[in-house]
Amino acid sequence: MLSKLSDPFKHDKIPIQPISPQSKRVKAKPKKFSAVIKRIWIYLSYSKVMLILVLLMVIISSAMALLGPFLVGMAIDKYLVSREEMFFLWLLAALGGIYIVHSLSLWLQNYWMIGVAQETVYTMRADLFEQIQKLPIPFFDKRQLGELMSRVTNDIENVSSTLNSSIIQIFSSVLTLAGTILVMLSLSPLLTLLTLLIVPLMFYGMKWITKRTSVLFKEQQRNLGELNGFIEETISGQKIVKTFSQEQKVIAEFIEKGERLKTSGFWAQTYSGFIPKLMNMLNNLSFAIIACVGGILALNGTVSIGMIVIFTEYSRQFTRPLNDLANQFNTLLSAIAGAERVFDIIDAEDELKQEKNKRRMEKVKGDVEFQNVSFSYKGYKNTLNQINLRALPGETVAFVGPTGAGKTTIINLLSRFYEVNEGAILIDGVIIADINKESLRAHMGFVLQDSFLFQGTVHENIRYGKLDATDEEVMDAAKHANAHSFIMKLPKQYDTELKYNGSGISQGQKQLLSIARAFLAQPSILILDEATSSIDTVTELKIQEALQQLMVGRTCFVIAHRLNTIQNADKIFVLHNGEIIEKGNHESLLKKKGFYYQLHGQKQLR
């Protein structure tokens, strides 16, 4: 089974195909190690009192761990050599008290640190999620969904596990190591020097191992993120997988990605497994040196037997914190890298920061004008070229044209999901680039081609358009959208719980609920991006009748692939290759017998 797991350091490196520019950073060490540590410390400082208590318990437990062997050596000298029974009994009682305090301090430091860690990670996760809600749409265009989810889950979880265990371990190991050396030096510089002889061997061995494991653990984490992204994508697109009978293909891809994760994980664990073996070997070597040389010194009367016992025990305590520090190195490095990825998003410039000084509009009439607007998505040629159009308040404006003509892009620019490269868009004479995005969108209602419903009741999903709406207003909006009749047939009617993205109801019904949501918002500008594409013809006619009521006094922009949706539009703009090639109403465009006439003959618009 392990024949395929070839040593990546002996032969070829594990082949990795990057899934995004951001994923490349996972393979490198954190760019701002000290800065990230400071940021984590700021989060930890929110629980300052608890953290001080944890550090106090770490100091106490470390002190008790150092005092225990010392008292054991004294007990041996006082009882086995001088037979001082009363002093021996006192030492036994003190030793028992020390180990009780040691155990209690360990329990308390772990208990309190878990609270500190959970509070810290909760705050980080909340800040990250809140920041994601503030980021502009182009930010998400550049990143894979699975990769972003990995930051919210895997990277945060790495920080959580490190804070829960590694922080205490690191503090305790450093204190124990420093205390052990100081006590050993005070007792016998010669035996201390003998104990330190293993340090160069330990340092070289740890350097050799961690150099390899640090790469492999990061590779393992990257492979895990890629696998998680693939799983999320496959499960989300399960209907497509089954529709095209691609089950075997995705299984093969999963096995391939799983093999890569297994290979990197195998070698990461294999090399890291050398650490305890190396430490045990060096620990035994140190023990042998102390026992051998100490025995000779004891025979000569230079040191006591109790001293030898103390040093043999301290030699074990000397290697144990080094072992712990080495074991925590890769975990700490992975957590710091994960925290850096989290902070990268938290520090990204959000929409609110960009919009602080923008103008807010309390009322919108709906006079919309495009003046010489050109736009291109980053890295692509222009999607729109010199677009000029105007929609007066209460007018219905339709956009038609083949796929890629720029219809949806116009809507994206109007709602400021993207910013124009050239020209300007005005609403009521005000350039929208100067209008606060939240204020702008508050006057807009959207019904998009891909309707999306949240997990919750029907009532809650419709109310998303206006959170303070009454039950009567929600029901009225549903009636206008022709959704009330099918809602009343649901098991709990408006209180029926919908699953993720409306699973359990038809696509047409989901679209009706989205339209009801837009009705409830009562916007000044209504945007319908192929809103009736998933609705049958009979339902569509009823919706059109309801839409006519909603459009009174409001500017409406419609993108549709059915002619009967836009026949009554006041203005129709025909787009092709990002340019307006024809404009007019339905009748005038048919008389021209141009591009629109050809589309009309095809009975559908693509």
Secondary structure, DSSP 8 states (H G I E B T S, - for coil): -GGG---TTTS-------SSGGGGGGGS--TTHHHHHHHHHHHHGGGHHHHHHHHHHHHHHHHHHHHHHHHHHHHIIIIIIT--HHHHHHHHHHHHHHHHHHHHHHHHHHHHHHHHHHHHHHHHHHHHHHHHHHS-HHHHHTS-HHHHHHIIIIIHHHHHHIIIIIHHHHHHHHHHHHHHHHHHHHH-HHHHHHHTTHHHHHHHHHHHHHHHHHHHHHHHHHHHHHHHHHHHHHHHTHHHHHHTT-HHHHHHHHHHHHHHHHHHHHHHHHHHTHHHHHHHHHHHHHHHHHHHHHHHHHHTTSS-HHHHHHHHHHHHHHHHHHHHHHHHHHHHHHHHHHHHHHHHHHTS--HHHHTTTSB--S-----EEEEEEEE--TTS--SEEEEEEEE-TT-EEEEE-STTSSHHHHHHHHTTSS--SEEEEEETTEEGGGB-HHHHHTTEEEE-SS----SEEHHHHHHTT-TT--HHHHHHHHHHTT-HHHHTTSTTGGG-EE-GGGTTS-HHHHHHHHHHHHHHH--SEEEEESTTTTS-HHHHHHHHHHHHHHHTTSEEEEE-SSHHHHTT-SEEEEEETTEEEEEE-HHHHHHHTSHHHHHHHHTS--
